[in-house]
């Protein structure tokens, strides 16, 4: 993890989210969700749905190719317990197969507004929320 992502500051939260997305892209490409799980709160529903998707897909012989998330500029809002970050994410074109005997499915590239809520803990930053749309 980058040193700046260890800082308990708005800049640290932004660096953490950038690192989180790098780990997210790695998990999608490999099915290795160990680090993604460590960086995600068990209560983060969006996080857990991606962790389960990647783990289950690769366990069934499926895969994801392409579909990398590319972050735009992060807009930060510092709350009492969490730092909220919203950005435009450009998702690259890709293909996937849900299991070994499934048909390959193509995915067009797309742009989405994605929001993150990160919380500084004794062990470092953890993602508490991940979802489509603006922080409310």
The first five atom37 places (N, CA, C, CB, O) and aatype in JSON, in Angstrom:
{
  "aatype": [20, 20, 20, 20, 20, 20, 20, 20, 20, 20, 20, 20, 20, 20, 20, 20, 20, 20, 20, 20, 20, 20, 20, 20, 20, 20, 20, 20, 20, 20, 20, 20, 20, 20, 20, 20, 20, 20, 20, 20, 20, 20, 20, 20, 20, 20, 20, 20, 20, 20, 20, 20, 20, 20, 20, 20, 20, 20, 20, 20, 20, 20, 20, 20, 20, 20, 20, 20, 20, 20, 20, 20, 20, 20, 20, 20, 20, 20, 20, 20, 20, 20, 20, 20, 20, 20, 20, 20, 20, 20, 20, 20, 20, 20, 20, 20, 20, 20, 20, 20, 20, 20, 20, 20, 20, 20, 20, 20, 20, 20, 20, 20, 20, 20, 20, 20, 20, 20, 20, 20, 20, 20, 20, 20, 20, 20, 20, 20, 20, 20, 20, 20, 20, 20, 20, 20],
  "atom_mask": [
    [1, 1, 1, 1, 1],
    [1, 1, 1, 1, 1],
    [1, 1, 1, 1, 1],
    [1, 1, 1, 1, 1],
    [1, 1, 1, 1, 1],
    [1, 1, 1, 1, 1],
    [1, 1, 1, 1, 1],
    [1, 1, 1, 1, 1],
    [1, 1, 1, 1, 1],
    [1, 1, 1, 1, 1],
    [1, 1, 1, 1, 1],
    [1, 1, 1, 1, 1],
    [1, 1, 1, 1, 1],
    [1, 1, 1, 1, 1],
    [1, 1, 1, 1, 1],
    [1, 1, 1, 1, 1],
    [1, 1, 1, 1, 1],
    [1, 1, 1, 1, 1],
    [1, 1, 1, 1, 1],
    [1, 1, 1, 1, 1],
    [1, 1, 1, 1, 1],
    [1, 1, 1, 1, 1],
    [1, 1, 1, 1, 1],
    [1, 1, 1, 1, 1],
    [1, 1, 1, 1, 1],
    [1, 1, 1, 1, 1],
    [1, 1, 1, 1, 1],
    [1, 1, 1, 1, 1],
    [1, 1, 1, 1, 1],
    [1, 1, 1, 1, 1],
    [1, 1, 1, 1, 1],
    [1, 1, 1, 1, 1],
    [1, 1, 1, 1, 1],
    [1, 1, 1, 1, 1],
    [1, 1, 1, 1, 1],
    [1, 1, 1, 1, 1],
    [1, 1, 1, 1, 1],
    [1, 1, 1, 1, 1],
    [1, 1, 1, 1, 1],
    [1, 1, 1, 1, 1],
    [1, 1, 1, 1, 1],
    [1, 1, 1, 1, 1],
    [1, 1, 1, 1, 1],
    [1, 1, 1, 1, 1],
    [1, 1, 1, 1, 1],
    [1, 1, 1, 1, 1],
    [1, 1, 1, 1, 1],
    [1, 1, 1, 1, 1],
    [1, 1, 1, 1, 1],
    [1, 1, 1, 1, 1],
    [1, 1, 1, 1, 1],
    [1, 1, 1, 1, 1],
    [1, 1, 1, 1, 1],
    [1, 1, 1, 1, 1],
    [1, 1, 1, 1, 1],
    [1, 1, 1, 1, 1],
    [1, 1, 1, 1, 1],
    [1, 1, 1, 1, 1],
    [1, 1, 1, 1, 1],
    [1, 1, 1, 1, 1],
    [1, 1, 1, 1, 1],
    [1, 1, 1, 1, 1],
    [1, 1, 1, 1, 1],
    [1, 1, 1, 1, 1],
    [1, 1, 1, 1, 1],
    [1, 1, 1, 1, 1],
    [1, 1, 1, 1, 1],
    [1, 1, 1, 1, 1],
    [1, 1, 1, 1, 1],
    [1, 1, 1, 1, 1],
    [1, 1, 1, 1, 1],
    [1, 1, 1, 1, 1],
    [1, 1, 1, 1, 1],
    [1, 1, 1, 1, 1],
    [1, 1, 1, 1, 1],
    [1, 1, 1, 1, 1],
    [1, 1, 1, 1, 1],
    [1, 1, 1, 1, 1],
    [1, 1, 1, 1, 1],
    [1, 1, 1, 1, 1],
    [1, 1, 1, 1, 1],
    [1, 1, 1, 1, 1],
    [1, 1, 1, 1, 1],
    [1, 1, 1, 1, 1],
    [1, 1, 1, 1, 1],
    [1, 1, 1, 1, 1],
    [1, 1, 1, 1, 1],
    [1, 1, 1, 1, 1],
    [1, 1, 1, 1, 1],
    [1, 1, 1, 1, 1],
    [1, 1, 1, 1, 1],
    [1, 1, 1, 1, 1],
    [1, 1, 1, 1, 1],
    [1, 1, 1, 1, 1],
    [1, 1, 1, 1, 1],
    [1, 1, 1, 1, 1],
    [1, 1, 1, 1, 1],
    [1, 1, 1, 1, 1],
    [1, 1, 1, 1, 1],
    [1, 1, 1, 1, 1],
    [1, 1, 1, 1, 1],
    [1, 1, 1, 1, 1],
    [1, 1, 1, 1, 1],
    [1, 1, 1, 1, 1],
    [1, 1, 1, 1, 1],
    [1, 1, 1, 1, 1],
    [1, 1, 1, 1, 1],
    [1, 1, 1, 1, 1],
    [1, 1, 1, 1, 1],
    [1, 1, 1, 1, 1],
    [1, 1, 1, 1, 1],
    [1, 1, 1, 1, 1],
    [1, 1, 1, 1, 1],
    [1, 1, 1, 1, 1],
    [1, 1, 1, 1, 1],
    [1, 1, 1, 1, 1],
    [1, 1, 1, 1, 1],
    [1, 1, 1, 1, 1],
    [1, 1, 1, 1, 1],
    [1, 1, 1, 1, 1],
    [1, 1, 1, 1, 1],
    [1, 1, 1, 1, 1],
    [1, 1, 1, 1, 1],
    [1, 1, 1, 1, 1],
    [1, 1, 1, 1, 1],
    [1, 1, 1, 1, 1],
    [1, 1, 1, 1, 1],
    [1, 1, 1, 1, 1],
    [1, 1, 1, 1, 1],
    [1, 1, 1, 1, 1],
    [1, 1, 1, 1, 1],
    [1, 1, 1, 1, 1],
    [1, 1, 1, 1, 1],
    [1, 1, 1, 1, 1],
    [1, 1, 1, 1, 1],
    [1, 1, 1, 1, 1]
  ],
  "atom_positions": [
    [[0.85, -1.17, 0.0], [0.0, 0.0, 0.0], [0.89, 1.24, 0.0], [-0.96, 0.0, 1.22], [1.88, 1.29, 0.73]],
    [[0.55, 2.23, -0.81], [1.36, 3.46, -0.82], [1.38, 4.12, 0.56], [0.82, 4.44, -1.87], [0.4, 4.07, 1.3]],
    [[2.51, 4.75, 0.89], [2.65, 5.4, 2.19], [1.54, 6.41, 2.44], [4.0, 6.08, 2.29], [0.99, 6.46, 3.54]],
    [[1.21, 7.21, 1.43], [0.19, 8.24, 1.63], [-1.16, 7.62, 2.0], [0.04, 9.09, 0.37], [-1.95, 8.24, 2.71]],
    [[-1.43, 6.4, 1.52], [-2.7, 5.74, 1.82], [-2.78, 5.29, 3.27], [-2.88, 4.54, 0.9], [-3.83, 4.84, 3.72]],
    [[-1.68, 5.4, 4.01], [-1.67, 5.05, 5.43], [-1.96, 6.26, 6.32], [-0.32, 4.45, 5.81], [-2.17, 6.12, 7.52]],
    [[-1.98, 7.46, 5.72], [-2.2, 8.69, 6.48], [-3.68, 8.86, 6.84], [-1.71, 9.91, 5.69], [-4.56, 8.61, 6.02]],
    [[-3.93, 9.27, 8.08], [-5.29, 9.58, 8.52], [-5.58, 11.04, 8.18], [-5.46, 9.3, 10.07], [-5.54, 11.92, 9.04]],
    [[-5.87, 11.27, 6.91], [-6.11, 12.62, 6.39], [-6.99, 12.48, 5.14], [-4.76, 13.36, 6.07], [-7.12, 11.38, 4.6]],
    [[-7.58, 13.58, 4.67], [-8.33, 13.5, 3.42], [-7.47, 12.99, 2.26], [-8.91, 14.87, 3.07], [-7.95, 12.23, 1.42]],
    [[-6.21, 13.42, 2.22], [-5.31, 12.94, 1.17], [-5.05, 11.45, 1.31], [-3.97, 13.72, 1.21], [-4.95, 10.72, 0.32]],
    [[-4.94, 11.0, 2.57], [-4.76, 9.57, 2.83], [-5.97, 8.77, 2.37], [-4.51, 9.33, 4.32], [-5.81, 7.68, 1.81]],
    [[-7.17, 9.3, 2.61], [-8.39, 8.62, 2.16], [-8.42, 8.51, 0.64], [-9.64, 9.37, 2.66], [-8.79, 7.47, 0.1]],
    [[-8.04, 9.59, -0.05], [-8.02, 9.57, -1.52], [-7.0, 8.55, -2.03], [-7.7, 10.97, -2.07], [-7.29, 7.8, -2.96]],
    [[-5.82, 8.53, -1.43], [-4.79, 7.57, -1.83], [-5.26, 6.14, -1.55], [-3.46, 7.85, -1.1], [-4.98, 5.23, -2.34]],
    [[-5.96, 5.95, -0.43], [-6.49, 4.62, -0.1], [-7.49, 4.16, -1.16], [-7.15, 4.63, 1.29], [-7.43, 3.02, -1.62]],
    [[-8.42, 5.04, -1.55], [-9.42, 4.65, -2.55], [-8.76, 4.31, -3.88], [-10.46, 5.79, -2.75], [-9.17, 3.36, -4.54]],
    [[-7.75, 5.06, -4.27], [-7.01, 4.73, -5.5], [-6.36, 3.36, -5.38], [-5.94, 5.8, -5.81], [-6.4, 2.56, -6.31]],
    [[-5.76, 3.08, -4.22], [-5.16, 1.77, -3.99], [-6.24, 0.69, -3.98], [-4.38, 1.75, -2.64], [-6.05, -0.39, -4.55]],
    [[-7.37, 0.96, -3.35], [-8.47, 0.0, -3.29], [-8.9, -0.4, -4.7], [-9.66, 0.58, -2.5], [-9.13, -1.57, -4.97]],
    [[-9.02, 0.58, -5.58], [-9.45, 0.29, -6.96], [-8.39, -0.54, -7.69], [-9.74, 1.6, -7.73], [-8.73, -1.39, -8.5]],
    [[-7.11, -0.3, -7.42], [-6.06, -1.15, -8.0], [-6.22, -2.59, -7.52], [-4.65, -0.62, -7.61], [-6.11, -3.53, -8.32]],
    [[-6.48, -2.77, -6.24], [-6.69, -4.11, -5.67], [-7.97, -4.73, -6.24], [-6.76, -4.05, -4.12], [-8.0, -5.92, -6.54]],
    [[-9.01, -3.92, -6.39], [-10.27, -4.35, -6.98], [-10.04, -4.88, -8.39], [-11.29, -3.19, -6.99], [-10.54, -5.96, -8.75]],
    [[-9.29, -4.13, -9.21], [-9.0, -4.56, -10.58], [-8.19, -5.86, -10.59], [-8.24, -3.46, -11.33], [-8.42, -6.72, -11.44]],
    [[-7.24, -6.0, -9.66], [-6.45, -7.23, -9.55], [-7.37, -8.41, -9.21], [-5.34, -7.08, -8.48], [-7.25, -9.48, -9.81]],
    [[-8.27, -8.22, -8.26], [-9.19, -9.29, -7.86], [-10.07, -9.71, -9.04], [-10.06, -8.85, -6.67], [-10.33, -10.9, -9.23]],
    [[-10.53, -8.74, -9.82], [-11.37, -9.05, -10.98], [-10.6, -9.85, -12.02], [-11.91, -7.76, -11.61], [-11.16, -10.75, -12.65]],
    [[-9.33, -9.54, -12.19], [-8.52, -10.2, -13.22], [-8.01, -11.57, -12.8], [-7.35, -9.34, -13.57], [-7.68, -12.4, -13.65]],
    [[-7.95, -11.84, -11.48], [-7.32, -13.07, -11.0], [-8.22, -13.96, -10.15], [-6.11, -12.73, -10.22], [-7.98, -15.16, -10.05]],
    [[-9.23, -13.39, -9.53], [-10.05, -14.13, -8.58], [-9.45, -14.17, -7.19], [-10.24, -15.53, -9.07], [-10.06, -14.73, -6.27]],
    [[-8.28, -13.58, -7.0], [-7.63, -13.52, -5.68], [-8.23, -12.35, -4.91], [-6.06, -13.38, -5.82], [-7.91, -11.19, -5.18]],
    [[-9.1, -12.65, -3.95], [-9.83, -11.61, -3.22], [-9.29, -11.39, -1.8], [-11.3, -11.95, -3.15], [-9.92, -10.68, -1.01]],
    [[-8.16, -11.98, -1.46], [-7.65, -11.88, -0.1], [-7.43, -10.43, 0.33], [-6.35, -12.67, 0.04], [-7.91, -10.01, 1.38]],
    [[-6.7, -9.65, -0.47], [-6.41, -8.27, -0.1], [-7.66, -7.4, -0.19], [-5.31, -7.69, -1.0], [-7.85, -6.51, 0.63]],
    [[-8.51, -7.65, -1.17], [-9.76, -6.9, -1.28], [-10.62, -7.13, -0.04], [-10.53, -7.31, -2.56], [-11.24, -6.19, 0.46]],
    [[-10.65, -8.35, 0.44], [-11.4, -8.68, 1.65], [-10.82, -7.95, 2.86], [-11.39, -10.19, 1.9], [-11.57, -7.43, 3.69]],
    [[-9.5, -7.9, 2.96], [-8.84, -7.24, 4.08], [-9.14, -5.74, 4.11], [-7.33, -7.47, 4.02], [-9.28, -5.15, 5.18]],
    [[-9.24, -5.12, 2.94], [-9.46, -3.68, 2.85], [-10.94, -3.29, 2.93], [-8.88, -3.16, 1.56], [-11.26, -2.1, 2.99]],
    [[-11.83, -4.27, 2.94], [-13.28, -4.03, 2.92], [-13.9, -4.39, 4.26], [-13.95, -4.83, 1.8], [-13.58, -5.42, 4.85]],
    [[-14.78, -3.53, 4.74], [-15.53, -3.85, 5.95], [-16.48, -5.01, 5.66], [-16.31, -2.61, 6.47], [-17.06, -5.06, 4.58]],
    [[-16.65, -5.93, 6.61], [-17.63, -7.0, 6.41], [-19.05, -6.45, 6.21], [-17.62, -7.95, 7.6], [-19.89, -7.13, 5.61]],
    [[-19.32, -5.25, 6.69], [-20.66, -4.66, 6.56], [-20.85, -3.88, 5.26], [-20.94, -3.76, 7.73], [-21.94, -3.36, 5.01]],
    [[-19.81, -3.78, 4.43], [-19.91, -3.07, 3.16], [-20.57, -4.0, 2.14], [-18.5, -2.6, 2.65], [-19.93, -4.89, 1.58]],
    [[-21.86, -3.78, 1.9], [-22.62, -4.67, 1.01], [-22.07, -4.66, -0.42], [-24.08, -4.27, 1.0], [-21.94, -5.71, -1.04]],
    [[-21.76, -3.47, -0.94], [-21.21, -3.38, -2.29], [-19.89, -4.12, -2.4], [-21.03, -1.93, -2.69], [-19.65, -4.84, -3.37]],
    [[-19.03, -3.93, -1.41], [-17.72, -4.6, -1.39], [-17.91, -6.12, -1.38], [-16.9, -4.17, -0.15], [-17.31, -6.84, -2.18]],
    [[-18.76, -6.59, -0.46], [-18.94, -8.03, -0.3], [-19.57, -8.66, -1.54], [-19.81, -8.31, 0.91], [-19.27, -9.81, -1.86]],
    [[-20.43, -7.93, -2.24], [-21.03, -8.51, -3.45], [-19.97, -8.72, -4.54], [-22.15, -7.6, -3.99], [-20.0, -9.73, -5.24]],
    [[-19.02, -7.77, -4.68], [-17.94, -7.96, -5.65], [-16.99, -9.07, -5.2], [-17.16, -6.65, -5.86], [-16.56, -9.88, -6.02]],
    [[-16.66, -9.12, -3.93], [-15.78, -10.18, -3.41], [-16.4, -11.54, -3.7], [-15.55, -10.01, -1.88], [-15.71, -12.43, -4.2]],
    [[-17.68, -11.7, -3.4], [-18.35, -12.98, -3.65], [-18.41, -13.29, -5.15], [-19.77, -12.96, -3.07], [-18.2, -14.43, -5.55]],
    [[-18.7, -12.28, -5.97], [-18.77, -12.48, -7.42], [-17.43, -12.99, -7.95], [-19.16, -11.18, -8.12], [-17.4, -13.98, -8.68]],
    [[-16.35, -12.32, -7.6], [-15.04, -12.72, -8.11], [-14.63, -14.09, -7.59], [-13.99, -11.68, -7.74], [-14.17, -14.93, -8.36]],
    [[-14.79, -14.32, -6.3], [-14.41, -15.61, -5.72], [-15.21, -16.75, -6.36], [-14.61, -15.6, -4.19], [-14.65, -17.76, -6.77]],
    [[-16.54, -16.58, -6.42], [-17.4, -17.64, -6.93], [-17.2, -17.88, -8.43], [-18.86, -17.3, -6.66], [-17.23, -19.03, -8.88]],
    [[-17.0, -16.82, -9.19], [-16.79, -16.97, -10.64], [-15.53, -17.77, -10.93], [-16.71, -15.59, -11.31], [-15.57, -18.71, -11.72]],
    [[-14.43, -17.4, -10.29], [-13.17, -18.11, -10.55], [-13.21, -19.53, -9.99], [-12.0, -17.35, -9.94], [-12.63, -20.43, -10.59]],
    [[-13.88, -19.75, -8.86], [-14.01, -21.09, -8.3], [-14.78, -22.01, -9.24], [-14.7, -21.04, -6.93], [-14.55, -23.22, -9.26]],
    [[-15.69, -21.45, -10.03], [-16.49, -22.22, -10.98], [-15.83, -22.33, -12.35], [-17.87, -21.6, -11.13], [-16.43, -22.85, -13.29]],
    [[-14.59, -21.85, -12.47], [-13.87, -21.94, -13.74], [-14.15, -20.77, -14.67], [-14.23, -23.2, -14.42], [-13.74, -20.8, -15.83]],
    [[-14.82, -19.76, -14.18], [-15.1, -18.58, -15.0], [-13.98, -17.56, -14.91], [-16.42, -17.94, -14.57], [-12.94, -17.82, -14.31]],
    [[-14.22, -16.4, -15.51], [-13.19, -15.36, -15.51], [-13.78, -14.01, -15.89], [-12.06, -15.72, -16.48], [-14.92, -13.91, -16.34]],
    [[-12.98, -12.99, -15.69], [-13.24, -11.63, -16.17], [-11.99, -11.19, -16.91], [-13.59, -10.65, -14.98], [-10.88, -11.33, -16.4]],
    [[-12.16, -10.66, -18.11], [-11.05, -10.1, -18.89], [-11.43, -8.67, -19.25], [-10.74, -10.96, -20.18], [-12.55, -8.41, -19.71]],
    [[-10.5, -7.75, -19.05], [-10.82, -6.34, -19.29], [-11.72, -5.83, -18.18], [-11.5, -6.15, -20.68], [-11.69, -6.35, -17.06]],
    [[-12.51, -4.83, -18.48], [-13.44, -4.29, -17.49], [-12.78, -3.52, -16.37], [-14.23, -5.4, -16.91], [-13.37, -3.31, -15.31]],
    [[-11.54, -3.09, -16.61], [-10.79, -2.37, -15.58], [-11.49, -1.06, -15.22], [-9.35, -2.08, -16.05], [-12.02, -0.37, -16.1]],
    [[-11.5, -0.72, -13.92], [-12.02, 0.56, -13.44], [-10.91, 1.6, -13.51], [-12.59, 0.44, -12.0], [-9.81, 1.37, -13.01]],
    [[-11.2, 2.74, -14.12], [-10.28, 3.87, -14.2], [-10.94, 5.06, -13.51], [-9.91, 4.21, -15.69], [-11.99, 5.53, -13.94]],
    [[-10.32, 5.54, -12.44], [-10.9, 6.62, -11.65], [-10.69, 7.99, -12.28], [-10.31, 6.61, -10.26], [-9.63, 8.27, -12.84]],
    [[-11.71, 8.83, -12.18], [-11.58, 10.24, -12.51], [-11.15, 11.0, -11.26], [-12.91, 10.81, -13.08], [-10.67, 10.4, -10.3]],
    [[-11.33, 12.3, -11.28], [-11.0, 13.12, -10.11], [-11.92, 12.76, -8.96], [-11.11, 14.63, -10.44], [-13.13, 12.56, -9.15]],
    [[-11.36, 12.67, -7.76], [-12.13, 12.34, -6.57], [-12.64, 13.61, -5.9], [-11.28, 11.52, -5.59], [-11.88, 14.55, -5.68]],
    [[-13.92, 13.62, -5.59], [-14.52, 14.7, -4.8], [-14.68, 14.17, -3.38], [-15.91, 15.16, -5.4], [-15.32, 13.15, -3.16]],
    [[-14.09, 14.88, -2.42], [-14.08, 14.43, -1.03], [-15.03, 15.24, -0.17], [-12.69, 14.5, -0.47], [-15.2, 16.44, -0.36]],
    [[-15.62, 14.55, 0.79], [-16.42, 15.18, 1.83], [-16.06, 14.47, 3.13], [-17.98, 15.09, 1.52], [-16.28, 13.27, 3.27]],
    [[-15.49, 15.22, 4.06], [-15.06, 14.63, 5.33], [-16.22, 14.67, 6.31], [-13.82, 15.37, 5.9], [-16.75, 15.73, 6.62]],
    [[-16.61, 13.48, 6.81], [-17.66, 13.38, 7.81], [-17.06, 13.16, 9.19], [-18.63, 12.24, 7.46], [-15.84, 13.22, 9.36]],
    [[-17.92, 12.91, 10.17], [-17.44, 12.68, 11.53], [-16.62, 11.4, 11.64], [-18.62, 12.61, 12.49], [-15.54, 11.41, 12.24]],
    [[-17.12, 10.31, 11.08], [-16.44, 9.01, 11.2], [-15.87, 8.5, 9.89], [-17.39, 8.0, 11.75], [-14.98, 7.65, 9.89]],
    [[-16.37, 9.0, 8.78], [-15.97, 8.49, 7.48], [-15.64, 9.64, 6.53], [-17.08, 7.61, 6.88], [-16.1, 10.77, 6.71]],
    [[-14.84, 9.33, 5.54], [-14.57, 10.26, 4.45], [-15.28, 9.72, 3.22], [-13.01, 10.44, 4.2], [-15.1, 8.56, 2.85]],
    [[-16.08, 10.56, 2.6], [-16.87, 10.16, 1.45], [-16.19, 10.67, 0.19], [-18.33, 10.7, 1.55], [-15.78, 11.83, 0.11]],
    [[-16.08, 9.79, -0.79], [-15.41, 10.14, -2.04], [-16.3, 9.72, -3.2], [-14.01, 9.45, -2.14], [-16.82, 8.6, -3.23]],
    [[-16.48, 10.63, -4.14], [-17.29, 10.36, -5.32], [-16.46, 10.68, -6.55], [-18.62, 11.19, -5.3], [-15.69, 11.64, -6.56]],
    [[-16.62, 9.87, -7.59], [-15.86, 10.08, -8.82], [-16.6, 9.47, -10.0], [-14.46, 9.47, -8.69], [-17.52, 8.67, -9.84]],
    [[-16.18, 9.87, -11.18], [-16.6, 9.2, -12.4], [-15.62, 8.05, -12.64], [-16.65, 10.2, -13.63], [-14.41, 8.26, -12.64]],
    [[-16.15, 6.87, -12.84], [-15.33, 5.7, -13.14], [-15.6, 5.3, -14.58], [-15.62, 4.52, -12.15], [-16.74, 5.05, -14.96]],
    [[-14.54, 5.23, -15.36], [-14.65, 4.71, -16.73], [-14.29, 3.24, -16.66], [-13.73, 5.5, -17.74], [-13.17, 2.88, -16.29]],
    [[-15.23, 2.39, -17.04], [-15.01, 0.95, -17.04], [-14.67, 0.53, -18.46], [-16.26, 0.17, -16.5], [-15.45, 0.78, -19.39]],
    [[-13.51, -0.1, -18.64], [-13.08, -0.56, -19.96], [-13.99, -1.67, -20.47], [-11.63, -1.05, -19.91], [-14.67, -2.35, -19.69]],
    [[-14.01, -1.85, -21.8], [-14.68, -3.01, -22.39], [-14.08, -4.28, -21.81], [-14.55, -3.01, -23.94], [-12.93, -4.29, -21.39]],
    [[-14.88, -5.34, -21.78], [-14.36, -6.59, -21.28], [-15.24, -7.76, -21.66], [-14.21, -6.54, -19.78], [-16.27, -7.6, -22.31]],
    [[-14.8, -8.93, -21.26], [-15.58, -10.15, -21.44], [-15.55, -10.91, -20.13], [-15.02, -11.02, -22.62], [-14.66, -10.74, -19.3]],
    [[-16.54, -11.76, -19.96], [-16.57, -12.6, -18.76], [-17.26, -13.92, -19.08], [-17.29, -11.87, -17.6], [-18.01, -14.05, -20.05]],
    [[-16.99, -14.85, -18.23], [-17.64, -16.16, -18.28], [-17.96, -16.51, -16.83], [-16.71, -17.27, -18.98], [-17.05, -16.56, -15.99]],
    [[-19.22, -16.76, -16.51], [-19.63, -16.99, -15.12], [-19.17, -18.32, -14.56], [-21.13, -16.9, -15.02], [-19.05, -18.48, -13.35]],
    [[-18.91, -19.28, -15.44], [-18.39, -20.6, -15.03], [-17.75, -21.25, -16.26], [-19.55, -21.52, -14.44], [-17.9, -20.75, -17.38]],
    [[-17.07, -22.33, -16.06], [-16.3, -22.95, -17.14], [-17.15, -23.31, -18.36], [-15.61, -24.19, -16.63], [-16.69, -23.17, -19.49]],
    [[-18.38, -23.76, -18.14], [-19.21, -24.21, -19.26], [-20.21, -23.14, -19.74], [-19.97, -25.45, -18.86], [-21.1, -23.44, -20.52]],
    [[-20.05, -21.92, -19.28], [-20.95, -20.83, -19.69], [-20.41, -20.14, -20.94], [-21.13, -19.81, -18.54], [-19.22, -20.2, -21.24]],
    [[-21.31, -19.47, -21.65], [-20.9, -18.69, -22.8], [-20.18, -17.43, -22.35], [-22.11, -18.32, -23.67], [-20.48, -16.86, -21.31]],
    [[-19.22, -17.01, -23.16], [-18.53, -15.75, -22.88], [-19.48, -14.6, -23.21], [-17.2, -15.64, -23.7], [-20.18, -14.61, -24.22]],
    [[-19.49, -13.61, -22.34], [-20.36, -12.45, -22.49], [-19.5, -11.21, -22.66], [-21.33, -12.3, -21.27], [-18.55, -11.0, -21.9]],
    [[-19.82, -10.38, -23.66], [-19.1, -9.13, -23.86], [-19.75, -7.99, -23.11], [-19.02, -8.8, -25.35], [-20.98, -7.93, -23.0]],
    [[-18.94, -7.11, -22.59], [-19.43, -5.93, -21.86], [-18.87, -4.69, -22.54], [-19.03, -5.98, -20.35], [-17.66, -4.6, -22.77]],
    [[-19.73, -3.73, -22.85], [-19.28, -2.46, -23.4], [-18.65, -1.63, -22.3], [-20.45, -1.69, -24.08], [-19.0, -1.77, -21.12]],
    [[-17.74, -0.77, -22.68], [-17.2, 0.17, -21.71], [-18.29, 1.15, -21.3], [-15.98, 0.93, -22.29], [-19.21, 1.42, -22.08]],
    [[-18.2, 1.66, -20.1], [-19.2, 2.61, -19.63], [-18.61, 3.55, -18.58], [-20.41, 1.87, -19.05], [-17.56, 3.28, -18.0]],
    [[-19.31, 4.63, -18.37], [-18.92, 5.61, -17.35], [-20.02, 5.63, -16.29], [-18.69, 7.05, -17.97], [-21.2, 5.73, -16.61]],
    [[-19.61, 5.53, -15.02], [-20.55, 5.55, -13.91], [-20.06, 6.48, -12.82], [-20.76, 4.14, -13.35], [-18.86, 6.68, -12.65]],
    [[-21.0, 7.06, -12.09], [-20.66, 7.78, -10.87], [-20.63, 6.76, -9.75], [-21.68, 8.95, -10.57], [-21.61, 6.06, -9.51]],
    [[-19.5, 6.66, -9.07], [-19.32, 5.7, -7.98], [-18.94, 6.47, -6.72], [-18.23, 4.63, -8.33], [-18.16, 7.42, -6.77]],
    [[-19.51, 6.05, -5.6], [-19.18, 6.66, -4.31], [-18.59, 5.62, -3.37], [-20.43, 7.3, -3.68], [-18.95, 4.45, -3.38]],
    [[-17.66, 6.11, -2.58], [-16.96, 5.29, -1.59], [-17.07, 5.98, -0.24], [-15.45, 5.07, -2.0], [-17.09, 7.21, -0.17]],
    [[-17.14, 5.21, 0.83], [-17.02, 5.75, 2.19], [-15.88, 4.98, 2.84], [-18.38, 5.62, 3.01], [-15.96, 3.76, 3.0]],
    [[-14.84, 5.69, 3.23], [-13.66, 5.08, 3.85], [-13.57, 5.53, 5.3], [-12.36, 5.43, 3.07], [-13.89, 6.68, 5.62]],
    [[-13.13, 4.62, 6.16], [-12.99, 4.93, 7.57], [-11.59, 4.56, 8.03], [-14.06, 4.2, 8.42], [-11.1, 3.47, 7.74]],
    [[-10.96, 5.48, 8.74], [-9.65, 5.2, 9.33], [-9.85, 4.35, 10.58], [-8.88, 6.53, 9.66], [-10.65, 4.7, 11.45]],
    [[-9.12, 3.24, 10.66], [-9.19, 2.35, 11.82], [-7.78, 2.17, 12.37], [-9.83, 0.97, 11.45], [-6.81, 2.68, 11.79]],
    [[-7.66, 1.46, 13.47], [-6.34, 1.19, 14.05], [-5.46, 0.41, 13.08], [-6.48, 0.42, 15.37], [-4.24, 0.53, 13.12]],
    [[-6.07, -0.39, 12.21], [-5.33, -1.2, 11.23], [-5.12, -0.47, 9.91], [-6.05, -2.51, 10.98], [-4.49, -1.01, 9.01]],
    [[-5.63, 0.74, 9.79], [-5.54, 1.5, 8.55], [-6.94, 1.75, 7.99], [-4.67, 0.76, 7.52], [-7.94, 1.44, 8.63]],
    [[-6.99, 2.29, 6.79], [-8.27, 2.59, 6.16], [-9.01, 1.32, 5.79], [-8.07, 3.45, 4.92], [-8.39, 0.31, 5.44]],
    [[-10.35, 1.37, 5.87], [-11.21, 0.29, 5.39], [-12.37, 0.92, 4.65], [-11.72, -0.62, 6.56], [-12.86, 1.99, 5.01]],
    [[-12.8, 0.24, 3.6], [-13.95, 0.73, 2.85], [-15.22, 0.27, 3.56], [-13.92, 0.23, 1.37], [-15.41, -0.92, 3.81]],
    [[-16.09, 1.22, 3.86], [-17.36, 0.95, 4.56], [-18.54, 0.9, 3.6], [-17.61, 2.0, 5.62], [-19.53, 0.22, 3.86]],
    [[-18.43, 1.62, 2.49], [-19.52, 1.66, 1.51], [-18.93, 1.79, 0.11], [-20.49, 2.84, 1.8], [-17.91, 2.44, -0.11]],
    [[-19.6, 1.15, -0.84], [-19.25, 1.22, -2.25], [-20.55, 1.13, -3.02], [-18.24, 0.07, -2.67], [-21.29, 0.16, -2.88]],
    [[-20.84, 2.13, -3.84], [-22.1, 2.08, -4.56], [-22.18, 3.05, -5.71], [-23.22, 2.33, -3.63], [-21.35, 3.95, -5.84]],
    [[-23.18, 2.85, -6.55], [-23.46, 3.73, -7.68], [-24.07, 5.03, -7.19], [-24.38, 3.04, -8.7], [-24.84, 5.03, -6.23]],
    [[-23.75, 6.11, -7.85], [-24.37, 7.39, -7.56], [-23.58, 8.25, -6.61], [-25.72, 7.16, -7.01], [-22.5, 7.89, -6.14]],
    [[-24.15, 9.42, -6.33], [-23.53, 10.4, -5.44], [-23.72, 10.0, -3.99], [-24.11, 11.8, -5.69], [-24.65, 9.27, -3.65]],
    [[-22.83, 10.48, -3.14], [-22.99, 10.31, -1.7], [-24.19, 11.14, -1.27], [-21.69, 10.74, -0.91], [-24.33, 12.3, -1.68]],
    [[-25.05, 10.56, -0.45], [-26.23, 11.3, 0.02], [-26.12, 11.57, 1.5], [-27.52, 10.53, -0.27], [-27.01, 12.18, 2.09]]
  ]
}
